[in-house]
Amino acid sequence: MKRLLTWWDKSLTIQLLVSMLAALFIAQSIGMCLSWDQFRADLRIAARSELSSRAAAVARLIETVPADLRTEIARVNSTDYTRFWISAAPETDLRPFVQEAFERFQVPLRSLLNGTGERASAGAPPAPEPVPKGTTAAAFAEGVAWGAPPANRTDLPTRASYLDFASGNGAGIIVPLSDGRALNVAFYKNYMPSIWATHLPLSLAVTAVLVSLVGVLTVQSIARPLRQLTKAAETLGRGEAVAPLHACGPDDIRRTAEAFNQMQERLHRFVEDRTRMLAAIGHDLRTPLTTLRLRAELVEDRDLQERMLSTIDEMQSMTEATLSLARQDANGEPTRTIDLSALVESICDDLAEIGHSVTFHTGPRITYRCRPDGLRRTIRNLVENAVRYAGHADVRLAAGASTVEILVEDAGPGIPLDNVEDVFAPFFRLEHSRSRETGGVGLGLSIARAIARQHGGDVVLAPRAPGLASPGLRAAVVLPA
């Protein structure tokens, strides 16, 4: 049941197909149930009309032959579902008539026509059985009553009598003859006890198959552009270049593809405009900063000169960081599949070689499609932050069902919960002295998160050991699997 629900949630084809078939079955079932009683009534009327016509024909034939042949004429006119016989006088009590009819239907038609009156032998080929096995004389007697002649049938004598028996499955006609005897005609056919014994379920199944085929083709023509749109949206969310979608199909689907193409164009235009603006600001600030530095060199007060140069250096660092952020946005690095474990391990080895205390915990090899240079910068920023503020960093990878996480953990002072999101703001620093010796300019985490989000993921900060005085920090680069 859980698997069925999973398929239902995942597949538009299954949802629409099941809905169409359910509507078809419900509509057809209601229609068949409403018409079933009328269908059975029409069958009975047609059978009784044919029985009346045949009884009239046999009665006229019997009246034209000698008396000693009448019994044989009646017997040989029997069929799979009818029995003819001559009685001494017309029956006035229905019970003997029904009992006689039951006994005659117990004799196979082949034996009856051969004149043996015996039941079929064991080696004889099977013959149609109008009376189901296990049927008793009491079943024939159920619902026995005098009946009315079929409508618009006037070919039988007015003295003919009609009766019903076997709960409507049987009918009889008693025709008085000119010699005082009577022609007895009994009809019995076990009508379908349920709708499933008719051709209607097969017709419904064939209709369902045809509807399913047409439905699948129709839904696929709708779902295929939607799948392409979903794939393109996921690719765009990871910062990769996406070719414009081909707008085709029904108007709704076509307009959706066109809206996606327009959205993608607007996003690219917005990013390009912002990148050019940041690059222009960062570039234009270099000239006045250089001028300020030259003028600061002319200040004779050494203490004032050092403070001015320190401020200018800080502004220079912020400008370079802004240009770096702009270059990152404009970076057109192609996406490719790499060994993510090897990438993270190589970063840790490089930092360890220049004196940083970094430990990489090996795990399963993970291949991943990404932009390696940008991801390398994100991981390096997080590891350098951990080493700067805690003195040591533990790095490992964790693969889940829908995500891949790169975890950078330390045992430092951590970050207050109120500032967990603030540290991602550009130029925000927990250390308010703005000293370059105790931290950067406050763009490292902003750049790291920007790169992670360009891959469709995020950077999440949380305490490594909540509840302790120095809980440490866990920085997780969460990427979609």
N, C-alpha and C positions, 0 to 999 in steps of 0.2 A: 504494500500500500504506500509506503514511504517513497519507494522508487517511482511509482506512478505519479505521486504528487510532485516529485522532482522533475519528471518529464513534462508534467502539466505546466509547471512554473517556467521551464526553460524553453519550450517550443511553442511558437505561435501557430505552427502547422497543426500540432496536436490539439491545441485549444480550439481553433476554428473547425477542424475536422470533427472532433468529438461533439462540438456544439451543433454542427450541421446534421450529423447522424442522429443525435438525440432528438432534434426537432423533427427529423424525418420519421423516426420510429414512433415518437409520440403522436404525430399527426396521423400516420398510417394506422397505428393501433386503435386510436379513437375512431377513425373512419371504419375500420373493419369490425370493431365491436358494435358500432351503431348499425351496420348493414348485415351483420352475421345472422340475426334472427330472420330478417327479411329474405336473406339468401337461402336459408334452409326452408322457409315457407314457400319460396318460389320453386325450389326443387320438388317439394311435395306436390304442389299444384301441377307442375309439369308431369310428374310421374303418374298422378291420378288421372289427368286428362288423357295421357297415352294409354293407361290401363283401360279407361272407359271406351276409347276408340277400338282397342284390340278386342275387348270383351264383346262389343257390338258386332264386330266382323266375325268372330268365332261363333257367336250365337246365330247369326244369319246363315253361316255355313252349316252348322249342325242341323238347322231346320230343313235343310235341303237334302240331307243324306238319310238312308234307311236307319231305323231305330237301333239295329244291332251294331252300327258303325259309330254311333254318336260318342260312346265312351272312348273309343280309340282316337277319334278326331280331337276330343278334348285333351287327352293325354299327350298327344304328339305336338300340340300347340304350346306346351309348357316351355319356359325359357329359364335362364339363370335366376331371374328374380320374380318369376310368376309361376303359378301352378293352376292348371285347369282340371276339373273333375266334374262328373255327373252324380247327383244325389237323387234319391227316390222322390223327394219333395223339397220345396224351399224351406230352409231352416228358419225357425222363428226364435230359437234360442242361440245366442251368439257363442256360448261356450263350446258346444260340439263343433261348430264351424272352425273356431280358432284352434282346437285340439287337432282336428283333421288337417288344417293347414300346416301346423307345426310338424306333424308326422310326415307329410309329403315333402316338406323342405328338408327333412333329415335324409331323404333319399337323393343321391347325386343325380344331376340331370342326365348324365350318360346312361345310368342304370334305368332311369325312368323312361327314357326314350327307347331303350332296348327292350323294355317290357319285363325286365327281371325283377324290378322293385327291390333290388338288394343294394346295400351300401358298397362303395368301391372297395376292391380288393387291395391288399397291401402293396402289390407290385404295379398297380395301375398308375399312370401319370396323374399328377394332381389336377383337380378341376376347381373352378371358382366355387367358393363356399359363401352363399348369400347369408347364411346364419353363422355368426362367430362361434367358435368352440366355447363350450360351457354355457351356451344359452339354453334355458329351460322353457318348458311349456308355460310356466308361470310368467316368464318375461313376455311371452306372446300375449298373455291374457291381460297385461297391464294396460289400462286406459282403453279397454274395449268398449265400443259404443256405436250406436247407429250413426251414420254420417249422412251428409248431403251430397247430391250429385255435383260433379264439377260444373262450373259456370259455362254456359253456352254449349252444353253437350246434350243434344236431343236425339241421338242416334240409338239409344237404348229404350226398351219398352218402359212405359210409365210405371209398370209394376216392379221394375228392378229395384233392389235394395242395396244400399251402400253402408259400409261399416269401416271403422278404424280400429286398429289394435296395435300392440307392441309400442305403446307410448308414441304413436304417430309415425313410427317407422314402417308400419304395415297398413295395408288397405285391402278391402274385399268388396266384391260385387256378386250378388245373387240374382241370376236372370231366370225367371220362370219360362219353361219351354211349353210347346203346344201339347205335348203328351202328358203333362202333369208333373214331369220331373223338373229339375233345376240345374242350370249351368253355374258352377261355383268357380269364381276366379279370386285367387289370393296373390297379393303382391307384398314382398318384404325386401327391404334394403336397409342395411344398417348405415344410416347417414353419419357423416363425420361427427364424432362426439365433441370435437373441439376444432378450433380454427387452424390448429397446427397440422391437421390431417388433410388440409386442402393445398391447392397450389399457391395460396396467398403468401405463406412464409417464404417460399422460393422466389416469388415475384418480388417480395420485399428485400430479400437478400441480394438479388440481382440489381435492384434499384440502388441499394446501399453501396454496392461495389462501384457502380457507375458514378454515383454521387461522390464517392471517395476519390476516384481517379480524377474527376473534374475538379474536386475541391483541392486535392494535393497540387495539381498543376496551377490552379488559380492562386493558392496560398504561396506556392514557391515563387511565382512571378512577383508577389508582393514582398515576400520575406527576403528574396535575394538582394534587392536594392537596400533593404533595411540592414541586412548583415554587412553589406559594403559600407553603409553609412556608419554602423557601429565600429567597424574596423578602422575606418578613417578617423573617427572621433577619438578612439583610443590612441592611434598613432599621433594625431595632432596633440593630444594631451601629454604625450611624452616628449613633445618638442621636436618631433621629426617632420620633415617636409612631406606633404601629402599632395598628390596630383589632384586637380579638380575632378570631382565626381561627374560621371556621365549622367545627365538628367534624362531619365527615360521612365516608361511605365505610366500608370494612371496619374492624373493631375496632382493628387495629393502627394504621391511619392515623388513625382518630378519636382514639385514646388519645395519639398523638404530637401532634396539634393541641391537645388538652386540656393535655398536659404543657407545650407551648410557652406557652399562655396563662397557666398557673400560674407558669411561670418568669418571664415578663414582669411579672406582677403582683408577684412577690417582689422582682425587681430594682428596680422602681419604688418599692416600699415601703422597701427597703434604702437607696436613694439619698435618698429623702425623709427617712428617719429620721436619716441621717448629716448631711444638710444642715441639718435643724432643730437637731441637736446642736451643729454648728459655729457656726451663727448664734447659738444661745443662749449658748454659751461666749464668742464674740466680743462679744456685746452686754452680757453680765453683767460682763465685764472692764472695761468703760468706766467704771462707777461707782467701783470702787476705784482705778483709774488717775487719775481726776479728783480723788479724795480725796488720793492721794499727791502729786499736783501742788500742790494747795493747801497741804499740810503742808510740802512742799519750799520753797514760797515764804516760809515763816516761819523757815527755817534762816538763821542769821546768818552762818555761814561761807560766803563766796562760792564758794570752790573746791569745797567739799563740795556746795554747792547746785547748781553747774553739773554736777557728775558725777551727782547724783541726777536732775536734770532731763533729762540726756542719756539715762540709763537708762530713765526714764519715757517719753521720746520714742521710744526704740527699741521698748519694749513697746507703745506706742500704734501704731507702724507695723506691728508684727507682728499686732496685733489687727485693724487695718484690712485687712491682707492676708488674714487668715483669713476676715473677713467677705466680702471680694471673692471668695475661692475658693468660699465657700458660695453667694454669689449666682450665681456661674458655674454651679455644679451645678444650682441651681434655675431657671436661665434657660430659659424656654420659647420661645426664638426660633424662628420657623417656618423650615423649609428651603425654599429657592428656587434657581432656576437664575440664575447671574450670569456676567458676563465676568470670569474669574479674573485675566486679564492686566491688565485695567483696575483691578481692586481692588488688586493688588500695586503697580501703578505709582502709584496715588493715595496709597497709604501712604508710598511713598518720596518723593513730591513734598511731602507734608505735613511729613515729618521734615526734608527739605532746607530748607523755608521757615523752620523754627525754628532753623536753624544746624547741623544734623547733616550730616556728610559721607557721603552715600548716593548710589550710582550704580545705576540700574536699566537692565539690558541687555534691550532689547526683543527679542521673539521672536514666534512664531506666537500668534494669538489662541486662547485656550482657554476654552470655556464649561464651567461646573461647577456641580453641585447641592450646596449647602452652606448653613451658617448664617453669613452674611457678617460679622456683628458679632463673633462668637466667633473666626472665622478671622482677622479684622483684628487682634484683640488678640494672637493667637499670633504673627503676622508682626511686629507692632510690637515685641513683647518681644524677639524674636530680633535684629531690626535694632538696637534700642537697646543690647542687650548687646554687639553687635559694635562699635558706635561707642564705647561706654564703655571697652572694654578694648583696642581696636585703633585707634581713631580714624577708621576708615573701613569701610564695608560695601558689598559688591557683591551685588546681588540679581538673580536671573533665574529663569525657569521652564523646566522640562524635562518633556516628555510622553513616556511610554513606552507599551508595549503594554497594560500592566495598571495602571500607576500614573501619577500626576501629582506632580511634585516642585517645591517652592518652595525654592530654594537661597539661603542667606545666607552669604557667605564673607567672611573678613577675613584680614589678614596679621599678626595679633597673636601673643602668646606661646602661644596654644592651651591645651589642657587635657591634663594627663597621662592616659595611657590607663587607668590604674588608677582614675581618678575620673570617667570618662566617664558612667557610670550614677549615680554618687553625686550629681552636680549636679542630678539630677531629684528628689532627695528633698526634702521640704518643709523650709525653713529651713537647708538646707545651703549653705555658702559656702566657696569656695577661699581667699578673703581672710579670715583669722581675726580681724582686728582688730574686726570688726563695725561699722566706721565707715560711717555712711550716706553719707559723701562718696565712698567707694570702691566702693560697691555697695548693693544693696537688702537686703531681709530674707531673701532666698533662696527666694521663692515663684514668681518669674517663669517659670522653666523648668518647674516643676511644673504651673502653670496652662496653659502652652503645650502641654505633652504631654497633659494631661487633655483639652483642647479638640480636639487632633488625634485622640486615640483615640476621642472621641465621634463623630468623623466616620468612624471605621473605619480611621484611619491611625496615624501615629506621628511623633515627632520623633527624628531620629537625628543624633548628633554624631560627627564624624570629623576627623582632621587634613587640612588642605587640601593640604599638601605634605609627606608623611611623609619623615623622614630629615633634615630641616633643623633648625637650632638654634631657629628661630622658625617652625614649620610653618604657623601660622595655624590657623583653625578653619572647618570647613564644617558648618553647621547645615541639615539638610534636613527640611522638612515633607513627609512622604510620605503621599499620599492615594490611595485606590483610584480607578481610572479609572471 
